[in-house]
Amino acid sequence: MDYFDPLGPTFWTTVGTALLCGAIIGVERQLRGKPAGVRTSVLICISTSVFIELGEAASGGSADPTRVLGQLVTGVGFLGAGVILAREGTVTGVTTAAVIWVLAAIGAAIGLGQHLGAIALAVVTVGVLTGVELLESSVRRLARGIYQRD
């Protein structure tokens, strides 16, 4: 099992990419004061990539590593469900749950060797999170009448 050789480049490439991707998204979440910040994001990316790598390594060609991926999707769904709350008719945490799911998808991509795609997905995710918020705030300003027609 070469993957767990801490002196080998495969180990550090996987861990480093997962750390980078988790940090890219985690910093954005941390700066906004959301529950899943840098630590949570990095740990989700690293653990998912390790589970996928272990699933591939354990199969030895005789088992189906996609079963590990399927179980991860289910488990991460429960983790995400844990951050969704309903209070006084308002549901919160749905975006955080979606971010957790994206982090697991990024970790899975890393575990399957798709490092550049994972980094691109992390950047796109932060773009969506910040871009949509900017759009929402401008629509709110428009609705309040800050921009009036001449």
Protein Blocks (a to p, Z undefined) as FASTA:
>chain_A
ZZlmmkbmklmmmmmmmmmmmmmmmmmmmmnopablmklmmmmmmmmmmmmmmmmmmnno
pacfklmmmmmmmmmmmmmmmmpcceehiaehklmmmmmmmmmmmmmmmmnopamlmmmm
mmmmmmmmmmmmmmmmmmmmmmnomaccZZ
